[in-house]
Amino acid sequence: MTTSNQKNESTIAPETTPWRRIGIALGLSLVGTSLLGGVLLLVLDNIWWVAAGGILSLFAGGVYLGWKSREPEPLYGTLLAAMYVGVAVVGIFIGTFLAVLPDPLPGLAIGDSTFFFISPLLMLASGVAGTSLSGVMVRH
């Protein structure tokens, strides 16, 4: 028997976009990228390793987001990835401009957008996959 103060799981209205959880997942992804990607950058001196660390960290952030939201909503992973890529690209441009980070396109002509085309696509796939997979697993 349930009282009027208790909510049955089947009667709970769907939650609106969980911005707080997306923000936490974004923070976790950025910290993970800084730690994992930073170590790989120091050891291997190639900006692609920062992107690889970012892909893994963004997947982990997506897993957190899907787990906490308890639903396999790809939109949440897409929002997470879009916000992450925005912050990461600004950071990479600033780091390259200040000569703190290596050129993402060594030996290629200026204007070649391979790095800035491929890595965001991989990050989008990683954020959506993490959110969707963990949301499905928690839901069942």
N, C-alpha and C positions, 0 to 999 in steps of 0.2 A: 504494500500500500504506500502510495506517495502522497505527501502533503502538498499544498499549493506552493510552499516555499521551495520544495525540491523540484529540480528539473530532470525529467527523463531525457536520456541521451537522444531519443528519437524526436523529441519535441523542441530541441534546441535549434534556434534559427541559425542559418549559415552566417559565419563571421564575415565582416567586411575585410578588405585588404589589410593584412597584419603588418602595418608599417613598422611597428616597434620590432617585431621579429625579423623583418627584412633588414632593418638597421643593425641589429645584433649580428645577423648572418654576414652583412657587408663588413662590419668591423672584424669579425673572425676571419673572413677571407683576406682582408687587407693585412692583418697581423700575420696570418699564415704565409702570405706571399712575401712579406718583409723578412720573415725568418727563413723559410725554405728557399725562396728565390734569392734572397740576399746571400746566403751561404753558397748556393750554387754559382752565383755571379762572382763572388770572391775567388772561388776555387777554379772556375772554368772561364771566366772573363768573356761571357757571351750573353747578351740581353735575352736571347731565346730561352735561356735557362730560367730567367725571371718569369717569362711567360709560362714555362712548364710548371714552375712552382705555383703560379697563379691559377693555372687550370686545376691542379690538385686541390689547392686551397679553396677555390670557388666551388668545386664539387663537394668538399666537406661543409662549406657554408650552406650549400643547397640541401645537403643531408640534414643539417640542423634545422633549416627552415621547414622542410617537409615533415620532419619528426615533430616539431613543435606545433605546426599548423594542423597536423593530423589529416591532411588531405593532399592527394597527388595533383595539385594545381600547377600546370606548367607556367601560368602567368606569373606566379610568385617567383619562380626561378628566372623567368625572363626579366622581370623588374630588377631582381638581384644582380643578374649579369650585366644589364644595361648600366646600372649605377656603378658597378664595379669597373667596367670598361671605361666609363667616363673618368673616374678618379685615376685609374691606372694610366690611361693615355696622357692625361695632364701631367702626372708624375714623371712619366718617361720623357715627354717633351721637355719638361723643366730640367730633368737630370741630364739629358743629352745636351741641352743648350748650355748648362753650367759646366759641361765636360766632366761630370761626376759619373755618368753612365756611358758605356761604350756605344758607338753608333749602331743602331739596330740593323743597319744594312751595310755592313762593311764590304767594300769593293764594288758595290752597286751604285749606279748613277743616282744622284739626288732626285727624289720624287718617286722612286720605286716604292710602291705601297704594299709589298708582299707581307711584311711583318704586321702592318696595321690593317691588313685585310684578313689574313689567316688566323692570327691569334684571337681577335674578338669573336670570330665564328666558333673557334674551339671553346672559348670561354662561355659563349652563349649555350652551346651544347652541354657543357659541363654543369652549368648552373641549373639548367632545366632537367637534366638527367638526375642530378643529386636530389632535387626537390621532388620530382615525380617518383623516383624509386623508393625513397624513404617514406613518402606519403602513402604509397601503396602498401608498403610493408607494415607500417604502423596501423593503418586503417583496417587491415585484415587480421 
